[in-house]
Amino acid sequence: MTAASNAEPLTSDDDWWRAAVVYQVYVRSFADANGDGVGDIPGIRERLPYLRDLGVDALWLTPFYTSPQVDAGYDVADYRNVDPLFGTLADFDAMIADAHALGLRIIIDLVPNHTSSRHPWFTAALAAAPGSAERARYLFADGQGEHGELPPNDWESIFGGPAWTRLPDGQWYLHLFDPAQPDLNWRHPEVRAEFEDVLRFWLDRGVDGFRIDVAHGMIKAEGLPDVGFNSMTTGQRQSELLGKGRLPYFDQDEVHDIYRAWRPILDSYPGGRMAVAEAWAETPQRLARYIGPDELHQAFSFDFLDATWSADSFRKVVDTALAESAIVGAPTTWVLSNHDRQRHVTRYGDGEIGLRRARAATLLMLSLPGAAYVFQGEELGLPEVLDLPDELRQDPSFRRTGESRDGCRVPIPWSGELAPYGFGPAGSELSWLPAPATWRALSVAAQTGTPGSTLELYRTALRVRHEHPALAGTGPITWLETEPGVLAFRRSAGDAVLTCVVNISGAEVTIAGHGRPVVASADLTERGDGHVLPVDAAAWFERR
């Protein structure tokens, strides 16, 4: 199979991404075809029918490129090849061809802020002298102090500790993440030309879109000025840092020049090729600048992920996101969990209460206009694994800060009574992170066809989302008057009306006047001419 055979677009619908449901595949934890304990591309290919039947429109694959795997593939040594851990380019071509045949699109992660320290460019830079052309592709600088023994500025790594590492020749290089992830110099024309070529390489293979990692970080302020405060105290998130004001290494105005150069490349391919930004900005207005007809198609709405379990918090986040999307004429993207954040079952309280709230939040998210991104395993109601042994954790930030993202990255359970629950081929007992015994009841096999299971809730909600005229597009919402602690809004198309109600009030409520229930996150009971909606539950009602 050749790359050219995959280059045809799936359909002629250039706007497919506006209301798509995208399933995030954390490649090493989704499905293991060869039994080595690590998920791979052939494993994804085998499970494509499951994702089609789930009802998603596209898959976003985390990095599968050649990499030393210091940061789970976000340290890329070769942007044009597949790491042997995950398969081959031929495996990728076969997977994308099968996905397209099933009506699924493929979005891949692009990591442009930094490379691996084993990338040929960086190994050449280490071998070259200060001031060389090889070092100009990265951000090398002389140190401060009498003998250059101090870092060039006060920047600290997002993973904790200094953002600079000193070489034996006395120079320092910048890494906003791990020392094995040196930052590129995006003012260098070779860097820009290289990534434009990388885009074309994968577009030629039929990729439908890109998720841009650290999309706000490629340009650093001229002169690399000090931040002026202790920016990266342990445990702080990028959103909290940006709340203090724009940082000299994030959200610089020049970053938009990069995306204005990328958009014509994407537009030159048929089938609605797109890009979504993982971008953090000081204000919603600045975040909206990443989106538009001459830049990127989408940017993640992380405020929705950060909303607390309260009606006021969700309504404020939804209103803000929809208002900003209207300004730029692009749909909002909604997300509840991802590979960098604690799973929302645990975030909302863990156990039974966390699962109830997570199910309700899912119906809220899937009824909003725009695109929704679902992290693998959330359709199973998986919680965060909090008790992983320290010696098994692989997140590089754990070694620097004691904090770890590994708990949301445990391989998902497919079937069986014993771990790793069908993650690998029959008889395989290997898994790069161990799944807890409680996940036996949460496997795909255990939940398939089980009334009331979280998996069947997702399947039903996604089917209704695709089929119901009021949810099929990106039309507006109309908020309804409710009692305190209850969210209710209406979407309509012609004479078809769908109302979403979420009960966060702390007491059951009776819902009437919105028609018949079509999906609910918890059992409803009839009361008079209405239905009782339990605490921490949501339901969709339709009237035609």
C-alpha positions in Angstrom: 0.0 0.0 0.0 1.4 3.4 -0.9 1.0 6.7 0.7 -0.7 8.1 -2.4 -3.5 5.5 -2.0 -4.5 7.2 1.3 -4.4 10.8 0.1 -8.1 10.9 -1.1 -10.4 12.8 1.4 -12.9 10.7 3.2 -15.8 12.9 2.0 -16.3 16.3 0.4 -17.6 17.7 3.7 -15.0 20.4 4.4 -16.8 21.4 7.6 -16.9 18.0 9.2 -14.8 19.2 12.2 -17.2 21.9 13.3 -19.5 19.5 15.1 -17.3 16.4 15.2 -16.8 14.1 18.2 -13.1 13.3 18.4 -11.8 10.3 20.4 -8.3 10.8 21.8 -6.3 7.6 21.5 -3.3 7.6 23.9 -1.4 5.2 21.6 0.6 3.3 24.2 -2.4 2.6 26.3 -5.2 1.8 23.8 -4.6 -1.6 22.4 -1.5 -3.9 22.2 -1.4 -6.1 19.1 2.0 -7.7 19.5 1.9 -8.6 23.3 4.8 -6.5 24.4 2.7 -4.5 26.9 2.6 -1.3 25.0 -0.2 -0.2 22.7 0.6 0.2 19.0 -0.8 1.2 15.6 -1.9 -2.4 14.6 -3.8 -2.5 17.9 -5.6 0.7 17.0 -6.4 -0.8 13.6 -7.9 -3.9 15.2 -10.2 -1.8 17.4 -11.4 0.6 14.7 -14.8 -1.1 14.5 -15.3 -0.5 18.2 -14.8 3.2 17.7 -17.1 3.3 14.7 -19.8 1.6 16.7 -19.2 3.9 19.6 -20.3 6.7 17.3 -17.2 9.0 17.1 -16.3 10.9 13.9 -12.5 11.1 14.2 -9.5 9.8 16.2 -6.7 12.0 17.6 -3.5 9.9 18.0 -0.9 11.0 20.5 2.7 10.9 19.1 3.8 7.7 17.6 7.0 9.1 15.9 10.5 7.8 16.4 11.4 8.8 19.9 13.5 7.8 23.0 10.1 8.0 24.9 11.4 10.2 27.7 8.1 12.0 27.6 5.9 9.3 26.1 6.7 10.3 22.5 6.4 14.1 23.0 10.2 14.1 22.5 10.4 13.5 18.8 13.7 12.3 17.1 12.2 11.8 13.6 8.9 13.5 12.6 8.5 11.4 9.4 8.6 7.9 10.8 6.9 5.6 13.2 8.7 4.4 16.3 9.3 0.6 16.2 7.6 0.5 19.6 4.3 1.4 17.8 4.8 -0.3 14.4 5.8 0.9 10.9 4.8 3.5 8.3 3.1 0.6 6.5 1.1 -0.1 9.6 0.1 3.6 9.7 -0.9 3.5 6.1 -3.0 0.4 6.6 -4.6 1.8 9.7 -5.6 5.1 8.1 -7.0 3.3 5.0 -9.2 1.1 7.3 -10.3 4.2 9.3 -11.4 6.0 6.2 -13.2 2.9 5.0 -15.2 2.9 8.3 -15.9 6.6 8.0 -13.4 7.7 10.7 -11.0 10.5 10.2 -7.5 10.7 11.7 -5.9 13.6 13.5 -2.3 13.3 14.6 -0.3 15.1 17.3 2.3 17.6 16.0 5.0 18.6 18.5 6.7 21.8 17.1 7.9 23.6 20.2 10.8 21.2 20.9 12.5 18.1 19.5 14.1 15.2 21.3 17.7 15.8 22.4 18.4 12.8 20.1 17.1 14.6 17.0 19.8 14.8 14.4 19.6 18.6 14.5 20.3 18.7 18.3 23.1 16.1 18.2 24.7 18.2 15.5 24.3 21.3 17.7 26.0 19.6 20.6 28.9 18.7 18.3 29.2 22.2 17.0 30.7 25.3 18.6 28.9 28.2 20.2 27.6 30.6 17.6 27.5 27.9 14.9 24.7 27.4 12.3 23.8 24.1 14.0 23.1 25.8 17.3 21.1 28.6 15.7 18.2 26.2 15.2 17.7 26.0 19.0 17.9 28.5 21.8 21.4 28.5 23.1 22.7 31.3 25.2 25.6 32.3 27.4 25.1 32.3 31.1 25.1 35.0 33.7 27.6 35.5 36.5 31.3 36.1 36.5 32.0 32.8 34.6 28.6 32.2 33.0 27.8 29.8 35.8 24.2 31.1 36.2 21.3 30.4 33.8 20.7 33.1 31.1 17.4 34.1 32.9 15.0 33.1 35.6 12.7 30.8 33.5 11.7 27.5 35.0 10.6 24.3 33.4 6.9 23.4 33.3 8.1 20.0 34.6 9.8 21.7 37.6 13.3 23.0 38.1 15.4 25.2 35.8 14.4 25.6 32.1 18.1 25.7 31.2 20.8 23.1 31.1 24.5 23.9 30.8 26.9 22.2 28.4 30.6 21.4 29.1 31.6 24.3 26.8 29.8 26.7 29.1 26.7 27.5 27.0 23.2 26.8 28.1 20.2 25.5 26.1 16.5 26.2 26.8 14.0 23.4 27.5 10.6 24.5 28.8 9.9 20.9 29.5 12.4 18.1 30.2 16.2 18.6 29.4 15.6 15.9 26.8 13.2 18.3 25.0 15.3 21.3 23.7 13.2 24.2 22.4 13.5 25.1 18.8 14.2 28.6 17.6 11.1 29.4 15.5 12.7 32.6 14.2 15.0 30.5 12.2 13.8 30.0 8.6 15.1 26.4 8.5 12.8 25.5 11.4 9.8 26.9 9.7 10.5 25.3 6.4 11.1 21.9 8.1 7.7 21.8 9.7 5.9 23.0 6.6 7.4 20.0 4.9 6.4 17.7 7.9 2.8 18.9 7.5 2.8 18.0 3.8 4.4 14.6 4.5 1.5 13.5 6.7 -1.2 15.2 4.6 0.1 13.3 1.6 -0.5 10.1 3.6 -4.1 11.0 4.1 -4.1 12.6 7.6 -7.2 14.7 8.2 -5.9 17.1 10.8 -3.3 18.0 13.4 -3.5 18.7 17.1 -0.7 21.3 17.8 1.1 20.6 21.0 2.1 23.8 23.0 0.7 25.9 20.2 1.2 29.0 22.2 4.9 28.4 23.0 7.0 28.4 19.9 8.0 32.1 19.9 9.9 33.5 22.8 10.2 37.2 23.6 13.2 38.9 22.0 16.2 39.1 24.4 14.7 36.3 26.6 13.8 38.6 29.4 13.3 37.5 33.0 9.8 36.6 34.1 10.3 38.5 37.3 8.5 36.1 39.6 8.8 32.5 40.7 6.8 31.3 37.7 6.9 27.6 38.0 6.3 26.6 41.6 5.5 22.9 41.9 2.0 21.9 40.8 1.1 25.1 39.0 -0.7 24.8 35.7 -0.1 26.9 32.6 -3.6 28.4 33.0 -2.7 29.7 36.5 0.6 31.1 35.3 -1.0 33.0 32.5 -3.4 34.5 34.9 -0.5 36.5 36.2 0.0 38.1 32.8 1.5 37.1 29.5 4.8 35.3 29.9 7.8 35.9 27.7 7.8 32.3 26.5 4.0 31.9 25.9 1.4 33.5 23.6 3.8 35.9 21.8 2.2 37.8 19.0 4.6 36.4 16.4 3.3 32.9 16.9 0.4 33.8 14.7 2.7 34.3 11.7 3.5 30.5 11.9 -0.2 29.6 11.6 -0.9 32.0 8.9 1.8 30.2 6.9 0.3 26.8 7.7 -3.3 27.5 6.8 -2.7 27.7 3.1 -1.0 24.3 3.2 -4.0 22.8 4.9 -6.4 24.5 2.6 -4.5 23.2 -0.5 -5.6 19.6 0.4 -9.2 18.4 -0.3 -11.6 17.0 2.3 -11.4 19.7 5.0 -8.0 19.2 6.5 -7.9 21.0 9.9 -5.8 21.9 12.9 -6.7 22.4 16.6 -4.5 24.3 19.0 -3.5 23.2 22.5 -3.1 26.8 23.4 -3.1 28.6 26.8 -3.7 32.4 26.7 -4.1 35.1 29.3 -7.7 35.9 28.2 -10.4 34.3 26.1 -9.9 37.2 23.6 -6.2 36.3 23.1 -7.1 32.6 22.8 -9.6 33.4 20.1 -6.8 34.9 18.0 -5.5 31.4 17.2 -8.7 30.6 15.4 -10.0 32.0 12.1 -10.0 31.6 8.3 -6.3 32.5 8.1 -5.0 30.6 11.1 -6.2 27.4 12.9 -9.6 25.9 12.8 -10.1 25.2 16.6 -8.5 25.8 20.0 -9.4 23.7 23.0 -11.7 25.3 25.6 -9.8 24.2 28.7 -12.0 26.4 30.9 -14.7 23.8 30.4 -12.3 21.1 31.7 -11.5 23.4 34.7 -15.1 24.2 35.6 -16.1 23.2 39.1 -19.1 21.0 39.8 -21.6 23.9 40.1 -24.3 25.3 37.8 -22.8 28.8 38.0 -19.3 27.6 37.0 -20.6 25.6 34.0 -22.8 28.4 32.8 -20.1 31.0 33.0 -17.7 28.8 31.1 -20.2 27.9 28.4 -21.3 31.5 27.9 -17.8 32.8 27.6 -16.7 30.1 25.2 -19.7 30.6 22.9 -19.3 34.4 22.9 -15.7 34.1 21.9 -16.4 31.5 19.2 -19.0 33.8 17.7 -16.5 36.6 17.4 -14.1 34.5 15.2 -16.9 32.5 13.5 -15.5 29.1 14.5 -17.1 26.5 16.8 -16.0 25.9 20.3 -14.3 22.6 21.3 -15.3 21.0 24.6 -13.2 18.6 26.6 -13.6 16.9 30.1 -10.5 14.8 30.3 -7.2 14.3 28.5 -3.8 12.6 28.9 -2.4 15.5 30.9 -5.2 15.9 33.5 -6.8 13.8 36.2 -9.8 11.9 34.8 -13.0 13.7 35.5 -14.7 10.9 37.4 -12.0 11.4 40.1 -12.0 15.2 39.7 -15.7 15.3 40.4 -15.5 13.4 43.7 -14.4 9.8 42.7 -16.4 6.7 43.5 -20.1 6.6 42.9 -20.6 10.3 43.2 -17.8 11.1 40.8 -19.2 8.7 38.2 -22.7 10.1 38.5 -21.4 13.6 37.9 -19.1 12.5 35.1 -22.1 10.9 33.3 -24.1 14.1 33.7 -21.3 16.3 32.5 -21.0 14.1 29.4 -24.6 14.8 28.4 -24.0 18.5 29.0 -20.9 18.5 26.8 -22.4 16.4 24.0 -25.5 18.7 23.8 -23.5 21.9 23.4 -22.8 23.3 19.9 -19.4 22.7 18.5 -16.9 19.8 18.6 -16.4 17.5 21.6 -13.2 15.6 22.4 -13.5 12.4 24.4 -10.4 10.9 26.1 -10.1 7.1 25.7 -11.7 5.2 28.6 -14.0 8.0 29.7 -16.8 6.1 27.8 -16.1 3.3 30.3 -16.3 5.6 33.3 -12.7 5.0 34.3 -11.4 6.8 37.4 -7.9 8.0 37.9 -5.5 5.3 39.2 -4.1 7.0 42.3 -2.0 4.2 43.8 0.5 3.4 41.1 3.9 2.3 42.6 6.4 5.0 42.2 8.9 2.8 40.5 6.5 2.2 37.6 5.6 5.8 36.9 7.2 7.1 33.7 6.0 10.7 33.6 9.2 12.9 33.5 7.5 15.5 35.7 7.3 13.0 38.5 11.0 12.8 38.8 11.3 16.6 39.0 8.2 17.6 41.0 6.7 14.4 42.5 3.5 15.0 40.5 2.5 12.5 37.8 0.1 12.2 34.9 0.5 8.4 34.7 -2.8 7.8 36.6 -4.9 8.8 33.6 -2.7 6.8 31.2 -3.2 3.3 32.5 -4.2 1.0 29.6 -7.9 0.7 29.2 -9.7 -2.6 29.9 -11.3 -4.5 27.0 -12.4 -7.9 28.4 -11.6 -10.8 30.8 -11.4 -11.4 34.5 -7.7 -10.7 35.1 -5.5 -7.7 34.3 -4.5 -6.4 31.8 -8.1 -7.2 30.7 -7.6 -7.9 27.0 -5.2 -5.1 26.4 -3.0 -7.4 24.5 -3.5 -10.6 22.4 -4.9 -13.7 24.0 -2.7 -15.0 26.8 -0.6 -11.8 27.1 -0.1 -10.6 30.7 2.1 -7.6 29.9 1.0 -4.0 30.4 3.3 -1.0 30.8 1.2 0.2 33.7 -1.0 -2.1 35.8 -4.8 -1.8 35.8 -6.6 -2.1 39.2 -8.8 -5.1 40.0 -11.9 -2.9 40.1 -11.6 -2.3 36.3 -12.8 -5.9 35.6 -16.4 -4.6 35.9 -15.6 -1.6 33.7 -14.3 -3.4 30.7 -15.8 -3.0 27.2 -17.0 -6.6 27.3 -18.6 -6.2 30.8 -20.5 -3.0 29.8 -21.5 -3.9 26.2 -25.2 -4.5 26.1 -25.6 -3.8 29.8 -28.5 -1.4 30.4 -27.5 1.7 32.3 -23.7 1.2 31.7 -21.6 4.2 31.0 -20.5 2.7 27.7 -24.1 2.3 26.6 -24.9 5.8 27.7 -22.2 7.1 25.5 -23.3 5.0 22.5 -26.9 6.2 22.9 -26.0 9.8 23.4 -23.6 9.8 20.4 -26.3 8.2 18.2 -28.9 10.8 19.2 -26.3 13.6 18.8 -25.8 12.5 15.2 -29.4 11.8 14.3 -31.3 14.6 16.1 -31.8 17.7 13.9 -31.4 20.1 16.9 -28.0 18.6 17.8 -26.6 17.9 14.3 -25.2 21.4 13.6 -23.6 24.3 15.5 -26.7 26.3 16.2 -27.1 28.5 19.3 -28.5 27.6 22.7 -31.3 29.3 24.6 -31.0 29.3 28.4 -34.2 28.5 30.3 -35.4 29.8 33.6 -34.8 27.2 36.3 -34.5 26.9 40.0 -31.1 27.5 41.6 -28.5 24.8 40.9 -30.2 23.5 37.7 -28.9 24.2 34.2 -31.4 24.0 31.3 -31.0 25.1 27.7 -32.8 24.5 24.4 -31.5 23.8 20.9 -33.8 23.7 17.9 -33.9 23.1 14.2 -37.2 23.8 12.5 -39.9 22.2 14.7 -37.5 19.8 16.4 -36.5 21.0 19.9 -34.1 19.3 22.3 -33.7 20.5 25.9 -30.8 19.5 28.1 -31.3 19.7 31.9 -28.5 19.2 34.5 -29.4 18.9 38.1 -26.5 20.2 40.4 -28.9 21.6 43.0 -28.4 18.9 45.7 -32.0 17.7 45.6 -34.1 15.9 43.1 -36.2 18.1 40.8 -39.3 17.6 38.6 -38.9 18.4 35.0 -42.0 19.1 32.9 -43.0 20.8 29.7 -40.0 19.8 27.6 -41.4 16.7 25.9 -40.3 13.1 26.2 -36.9 12.0 27.6 -34.6 10.6 25.0 -31.3 10.1 27.0 -30.7 10.3 30.8 -27.6 9.8 32.8 -29.6 8.3 35.7 -33.0 6.6 35.9 -36.0 9.0 35.7 -39.4 8.4 37.3 -42.6 9.9 36.2 -44.4 12.4 38.4 -47.6 13.9 37.2 -47.0 15.2 33.7 -43.2 15.4 34.3 -40.2 13.4 35.3 -38.1 13.4 38.5 -34.4 14.1 37.7 -32.1 12.8 40.5 -29.3 14.7 42.1 -26.1 15.0 39.9 -27.9 13.8 36.8 -28.7 15.1 33.4 -31.3 14.3 30.7 -32.2 15.3 27.2 -35.9 15.9 26.4 -37.3 16.3 22.9 -40.4 17.9 21.5 -41.2 17.7 17.8 
